[in-house]
């Protein structure tokens, strides 16, 4: 197949010595980007990013003070949720 023909996964030279992405790589990038967005959304919805948010907040509000380790953070978070159940499914 010639360069520029639909269905060609490899790029074609653009005169600068570099190759331009073919249609296959654009599709792959779109799928990977969509997957990353879905993972980001689900982690946020389920609270999996809570420790990252805690560390960012702790460093901004309490500079120079070491934040809890991740294991201790999750232990205290789960203990607090068990002691004070709110709107959650289980």
Chimera marker file (.cmm) of the C-alpha trace (Angstrom):
<marker_set name="trace">
<marker id="1" x="0.000" y="0.000" z="0.000" r="1" g="1" b="0" radius="0.5"/>
<marker id="2" x="1.209" y="3.486" z="-0.744" r="1" g="1" b="0" radius="0.5"/>
<marker id="3" x="1.716" y="6.186" z="1.889" r="1" g="1" b="0" radius="0.5"/>
<marker id="4" x="-1.492" y="8.040" z="2.639" r="1" g="1" b="0" radius="0.5"/>
<marker id="5" x="-3.615" y="5.024" z="1.763" r="1" g="1" b="0" radius="0.5"/>
<marker id="6" x="-6.324" y="4.350" z="4.363" r="1" g="1" b="0" radius="0.5"/>
<marker id="7" x="-5.480" y="1.392" z="6.553" r="1" g="1" b="0" radius="0.5"/>
<marker id="8" x="-1.720" y="2.033" z="6.614" r="1" g="1" b="0" radius="0.5"/>
<marker id="9" x="-0.559" y="1.898" z="10.230" r="1" g="1" b="0" radius="0.5"/>
<marker id="10" x="2.904" y="3.338" z="9.681" r="1" g="1" b="0" radius="0.5"/>
<marker id="11" x="3.554" y="7.047" z="9.199" r="1" g="1" b="0" radius="0.5"/>
<marker id="12" x="4.603" y="8.830" z="6.047" r="1" g="1" b="0" radius="0.5"/>
<marker id="13" x="7.575" y="11.177" z="5.672" r="1" g="1" b="0" radius="0.5"/>
<marker id="14" x="6.614" y="14.849" z="5.991" r="1" g="1" b="0" radius="0.5"/>
<marker id="15" x="9.785" y="16.342" z="4.476" r="1" g="1" b="0" radius="0.5"/>
<marker id="16" x="11.502" y="16.987" z="7.833" r="1" g="1" b="0" radius="0.5"/>
<marker id="17" x="12.919" y="13.517" z="8.247" r="1" g="1" b="0" radius="0.5"/>
<marker id="18" x="10.247" y="12.703" z="10.827" r="1" g="1" b="0" radius="0.5"/>
<marker id="19" x="7.226" y="10.566" z="10.205" r="1" g="1" b="0" radius="0.5"/>
<marker id="20" x="3.659" y="11.606" z="10.810" r="1" g="1" b="0" radius="0.5"/>
<marker id="21" x="1.453" y="9.261" z="12.789" r="1" g="1" b="0" radius="0.5"/>
<marker id="22" x="-0.654" y="6.903" z="10.742" r="1" g="1" b="0" radius="0.5"/>
<marker id="23" x="-4.335" y="6.305" z="11.370" r="1" g="1" b="0" radius="0.5"/>
<marker id="24" x="-3.599" y="3.278" z="13.554" r="1" g="1" b="0" radius="0.5"/>
<marker id="25" x="-1.526" y="5.244" z="16.046" r="1" g="1" b="0" radius="0.5"/>
<marker id="26" x="-4.223" y="7.926" z="16.304" r="1" g="1" b="0" radius="0.5"/>
<marker id="27" x="-6.782" y="5.275" z="17.179" r="1" g="1" b="0" radius="0.5"/>
<marker id="28" x="-4.465" y="3.680" z="19.731" r="1" g="1" b="0" radius="0.5"/>
<marker id="29" x="-3.810" y="7.071" z="21.354" r="1" g="1" b="0" radius="0.5"/>
<marker id="30" x="-7.551" y="7.760" z="21.511" r="1" g="1" b="0" radius="0.5"/>
<marker id="31" x="-8.272" y="4.372" z="23.101" r="1" g="1" b="0" radius="0.5"/>
<marker id="32" x="-5.435" y="4.732" z="25.622" r="1" g="1" b="0" radius="0.5"/>
<marker id="33" x="-6.546" y="8.278" z="26.474" r="1" g="1" b="0" radius="0.5"/>
<marker id="34" x="-10.122" y="7.110" z="26.946" r="1" g="1" b="0" radius="0.5"/>
<marker id="35" x="-9.008" y="4.242" z="29.157" r="1" g="1" b="0" radius="0.5"/>
<marker id="36" x="-6.890" y="6.572" z="31.328" r="1" g="1" b="0" radius="0.5"/>
<marker id="37" x="-9.846" y="8.928" z="31.678" r="1" g="1" b="0" radius="0.5"/>
<marker id="38" x="-12.122" y="6.069" z="32.748" r="1" g="1" b="0" radius="0.5"/>
<marker id="39" x="-9.576" y="4.839" z="35.310" r="1" g="1" b="0" radius="0.5"/>
<marker id="40" x="-9.173" y="8.392" z="36.672" r="1" g="1" b="0" radius="0.5"/>
<marker id="41" x="-12.962" y="8.773" z="36.995" r="1" g="1" b="0" radius="0.5"/>
<marker id="42" x="-13.472" y="5.423" z="38.732" r="1" g="1" b="0" radius="0.5"/>
<marker id="43" x="-10.574" y="6.004" z="41.146" r="1" g="1" b="0" radius="0.5"/>
<marker id="44" x="-12.057" y="9.370" z="42.092" r="1" g="1" b="0" radius="0.5"/>
<marker id="45" x="-15.550" y="7.964" z="42.469" r="1" g="1" b="0" radius="0.5"/>
<marker id="46" x="-14.375" y="5.080" z="44.652" r="1" g="1" b="0" radius="0.5"/>
<marker id="47" x="-11.962" y="7.181" z="46.717" r="1" g="1" b="0" radius="0.5"/>
<marker id="48" x="-8.814" y="5.397" z="45.573" r="1" g="1" b="0" radius="0.5"/>
<marker id="49" x="-7.101" y="8.768" z="45.102" r="1" g="1" b="0" radius="0.5"/>
<marker id="50" x="-7.846" y="9.874" z="48.689" r="1" g="1" b="0" radius="0.5"/>
<marker id="51" x="-4.260" y="9.371" z="49.870" r="1" g="1" b="0" radius="0.5"/>
<marker id="52" x="-2.831" y="11.453" z="47.003" r="1" g="1" b="0" radius="0.5"/>
<marker id="53" x="-5.291" y="14.245" z="47.849" r="1" g="1" b="0" radius="0.5"/>
<marker id="54" x="-4.450" y="13.965" z="51.554" r="1" g="1" b="0" radius="0.5"/>
<marker id="55" x="-0.701" y="14.254" z="50.918" r="1" g="1" b="0" radius="0.5"/>
<marker id="56" x="-1.170" y="17.275" z="48.605" r="1" g="1" b="0" radius="0.5"/>
<marker id="57" x="-3.392" y="18.998" z="51.183" r="1" g="1" b="0" radius="0.5"/>
<marker id="58" x="-1.092" y="18.102" z="54.087" r="1" g="1" b="0" radius="0.5"/>
<marker id="59" x="1.985" y="19.492" z="52.336" r="1" g="1" b="0" radius="0.5"/>
<marker id="60" x="0.162" y="22.714" z="51.463" r="1" g="1" b="0" radius="0.5"/>
<marker id="61" x="-1.326" y="23.282" z="54.924" r="1" g="1" b="0" radius="0.5"/>
<marker id="62" x="1.373" y="21.741" z="57.142" r="1" g="1" b="0" radius="0.5"/>
<marker id="63" x="4.745" y="22.295" z="55.429" r="1" g="1" b="0" radius="0.5"/>
<marker id="64" x="7.638" y="20.656" z="57.219" r="1" g="1" b="0" radius="0.5"/>
<marker id="65" x="5.418" y="18.099" z="58.992" r="1" g="1" b="0" radius="0.5"/>
<marker id="66" x="5.623" y="14.532" z="57.734" r="1" g="1" b="0" radius="0.5"/>
<marker id="67" x="2.237" y="13.182" z="56.549" r="1" g="1" b="0" radius="0.5"/>
<marker id="68" x="0.958" y="9.785" z="57.664" r="1" g="1" b="0" radius="0.5"/>
<marker id="69" x="2.227" y="6.807" z="55.745" r="1" g="1" b="0" radius="0.5"/>
<marker id="70" x="-0.229" y="5.371" z="53.244" r="1" g="1" b="0" radius="0.5"/>
<marker id="71" x="-0.977" y="2.296" z="55.335" r="1" g="1" b="0" radius="0.5"/>
<marker id="72" x="-1.668" y="4.348" z="58.464" r="1" g="1" b="0" radius="0.5"/>
<marker id="73" x="-3.790" y="6.820" z="56.457" r="1" g="1" b="0" radius="0.5"/>
<marker id="74" x="-6.059" y="4.053" z="55.141" r="1" g="1" b="0" radius="0.5"/>
<marker id="75" x="-6.309" y="2.432" z="58.582" r="1" g="1" b="0" radius="0.5"/>
<marker id="76" x="-7.420" y="5.706" z="60.170" r="1" g="1" b="0" radius="0.5"/>
<marker id="77" x="-9.765" y="6.522" z="57.278" r="1" g="1" b="0" radius="0.5"/>
<marker id="78" x="-11.512" y="3.137" z="57.500" r="1" g="1" b="0" radius="0.5"/>
<marker id="79" x="-11.737" y="3.361" z="61.300" r="1" g="1" b="0" radius="0.5"/>
<marker id="80" x="-13.334" y="6.813" z="61.032" r="1" g="1" b="0" radius="0.5"/>
<marker id="81" x="-15.828" y="5.605" z="58.405" r="1" g="1" b="0" radius="0.5"/>
<marker id="82" x="-16.753" y="2.581" z="60.526" r="1" g="1" b="0" radius="0.5"/>
<marker id="83" x="-17.229" y="4.756" z="63.630" r="1" g="1" b="0" radius="0.5"/>
<marker id="84" x="-19.304" y="7.369" z="61.744" r="1" g="1" b="0" radius="0.5"/>
<marker id="85" x="-21.230" y="5.643" z="58.940" r="1" g="1" b="0" radius="0.5"/>
<marker id="86" x="-22.705" y="8.066" z="56.450" r="1" g="1" b="0" radius="0.5"/>
<marker id="87" x="-24.246" y="7.769" z="52.982" r="1" g="1" b="0" radius="0.5"/>
<marker id="88" x="-22.444" y="4.770" z="51.561" r="1" g="1" b="0" radius="0.5"/>
<marker id="89" x="-23.697" y="1.523" z="50.137" r="1" g="1" b="0" radius="0.5"/>
<marker id="90" x="-22.105" y="-1.019" z="52.481" r="1" g="1" b="0" radius="0.5"/>
<link id1="1" id2="2" r="1" g="1" b="0" radius="0.2"/>
<link id1="2" id2="3" r="1" g="1" b="0" radius="0.2"/>
<link id1="3" id2="4" r="1" g="1" b="0" radius="0.2"/>
<link id1="4" id2="5" r="1" g="1" b="0" radius="0.2"/>
<link id1="5" id2="6" r="1" g="1" b="0" radius="0.2"/>
<link id1="6" id2="7" r="1" g="1" b="0" radius="0.2"/>
<link id1="7" id2="8" r="1" g="1" b="0" radius="0.2"/>
<link id1="8" id2="9" r="1" g="1" b="0" radius="0.2"/>
<link id1="9" id2="10" r="1" g="1" b="0" radius="0.2"/>
<link id1="10" id2="11" r="1" g="1" b="0" radius="0.2"/>
<link id1="11" id2="12" r="1" g="1" b="0" radius="0.2"/>
<link id1="12" id2="13" r="1" g="1" b="0" radius="0.2"/>
<link id1="13" id2="14" r="1" g="1" b="0" radius="0.2"/>
<link id1="14" id2="15" r="1" g="1" b="0" radius="0.2"/>
<link id1="15" id2="16" r="1" g="1" b="0" radius="0.2"/>
<link id1="16" id2="17" r="1" g="1" b="0" radius="0.2"/>
<link id1="17" id2="18" r="1" g="1" b="0" radius="0.2"/>
<link id1="18" id2="19" r="1" g="1" b="0" radius="0.2"/>
<link id1="19" id2="20" r="1" g="1" b="0" radius="0.2"/>
<link id1="20" id2="21" r="1" g="1" b="0" radius="0.2"/>
<link id1="21" id2="22" r="1" g="1" b="0" radius="0.2"/>
<link id1="22" id2="23" r="1" g="1" b="0" radius="0.2"/>
<link id1="23" id2="24" r="1" g="1" b="0" radius="0.2"/>
<link id1="24" id2="25" r="1" g="1" b="0" radius="0.2"/>
<link id1="25" id2="26" r="1" g="1" b="0" radius="0.2"/>
<link id1="26" id2="27" r="1" g="1" b="0" radius="0.2"/>
<link id1="27" id2="28" r="1" g="1" b="0" radius="0.2"/>
<link id1="28" id2="29" r="1" g="1" b="0" radius="0.2"/>
<link id1="29" id2="30" r="1" g="1" b="0" radius="0.2"/>
<link id1="30" id2="31" r="1" g="1" b="0" radius="0.2"/>
<link id1="31" id2="32" r="1" g="1" b="0" radius="0.2"/>
<link id1="32" id2="33" r="1" g="1" b="0" radius="0.2"/>
<link id1="33" id2="34" r="1" g="1" b="0" radius="0.2"/>
<link id1="34" id2="35" r="1" g="1" b="0" radius="0.2"/>
<link id1="35" id2="36" r="1" g="1" b="0" radius="0.2"/>
<link id1="36" id2="37" r="1" g="1" b="0" radius="0.2"/>
<link id1="37" id2="38" r="1" g="1" b="0" radius="0.2"/>
<link id1="38" id2="39" r="1" g="1" b="0" radius="0.2"/>
<link id1="39" id2="40" r="1" g="1" b="0" radius="0.2"/>
<link id1="40" id2="41" r="1" g="1" b="0" radius="0.2"/>
<link id1="41" id2="42" r="1" g="1" b="0" radius="0.2"/>
<link id1="42" id2="43" r="1" g="1" b="0" radius="0.2"/>
<link id1="43" id2="44" r="1" g="1" b="0" radius="0.2"/>
<link id1="44" id2="45" r="1" g="1" b="0" radius="0.2"/>
<link id1="45" id2="46" r="1" g="1" b="0" radius="0.2"/>
<link id1="46" id2="47" r="1" g="1" b="0" radius="0.2"/>
<link id1="47" id2="48" r="1" g="1" b="0" radius="0.2"/>
<link id1="48" id2="49" r="1" g="1" b="0" radius="0.2"/>
<link id1="49" id2="50" r="1" g="1" b="0" radius="0.2"/>
<link id1="50" id2="51" r="1" g="1" b="0" radius="0.2"/>
<link id1="51" id2="52" r="1" g="1" b="0" radius="0.2"/>
<link id1="52" id2="53" r="1" g="1" b="0" radius="0.2"/>
<link id1="53" id2="54" r="1" g="1" b="0" radius="0.2"/>
<link id1="54" id2="55" r="1" g="1" b="0" radius="0.2"/>
<link id1="55" id2="56" r="1" g="1" b="0" radius="0.2"/>
<link id1="56" id2="57" r="1" g="1" b="0" radius="0.2"/>
<link id1="57" id2="58" r="1" g="1" b="0" radius="0.2"/>
<link id1="58" id2="59" r="1" g="1" b="0" radius="0.2"/>
<link id1="59" id2="60" r="1" g="1" b="0" radius="0.2"/>
<link id1="60" id2="61" r="1" g="1" b="0" radius="0.2"/>
<link id1="61" id2="62" r="1" g="1" b="0" radius="0.2"/>
<link id1="62" id2="63" r="1" g="1" b="0" radius="0.2"/>
<link id1="63" id2="64" r="1" g="1" b="0" radius="0.2"/>
<link id1="64" id2="65" r="1" g="1" b="0" radius="0.2"/>
<link id1="65" id2="66" r="1" g="1" b="0" radius="0.2"/>
<link id1="66" id2="67" r="1" g="1" b="0" radius="0.2"/>
<link id1="67" id2="68" r="1" g="1" b="0" radius="0.2"/>
<link id1="68" id2="69" r="1" g="1" b="0" radius="0.2"/>
<link id1="69" id2="70" r="1" g="1" b="0" radius="0.2"/>
<link id1="70" id2="71" r="1" g="1" b="0" radius="0.2"/>
<link id1="71" id2="72" r="1" g="1" b="0" radius="0.2"/>
<link id1="72" id2="73" r="1" g="1" b="0" radius="0.2"/>
<link id1="73" id2="74" r="1" g="1" b="0" radius="0.2"/>
<link id1="74" id2="75" r="1" g="1" b="0" radius="0.2"/>
<link id1="75" id2="76" r="1" g="1" b="0" radius="0.2"/>
<link id1="76" id2="77" r="1" g="1" b="0" radius="0.2"/>
<link id1="77" id2="78" r="1" g="1" b="0" radius="0.2"/>
<link id1="78" id2="79" r="1" g="1" b="0" radius="0.2"/>
<link id1="79" id2="80" r="1" g="1" b="0" radius="0.2"/>
<link id1="80" id2="81" r="1" g="1" b="0" radius="0.2"/>
<link id1="81" id2="82" r="1" g="1" b="0" radius="0.2"/>
<link id1="82" id2="83" r="1" g="1" b="0" radius="0.2"/>
<link id1="83" id2="84" r="1" g="1" b="0" radius="0.2"/>
<link id1="84" id2="85" r="1" g="1" b="0" radius="0.2"/>
<link id1="85" id2="86" r="1" g="1" b="0" radius="0.2"/>
<link id1="86" id2="87" r="1" g="1" b="0" radius="0.2"/>
<link id1="87" id2="88" r="1" g="1" b="0" radius="0.2"/>
<link id1="88" id2="89" r="1" g="1" b="0" radius="0.2"/>
<link id1="89" id2="90" r="1" g="1" b="0" radius="0.2"/>
</marker_set>
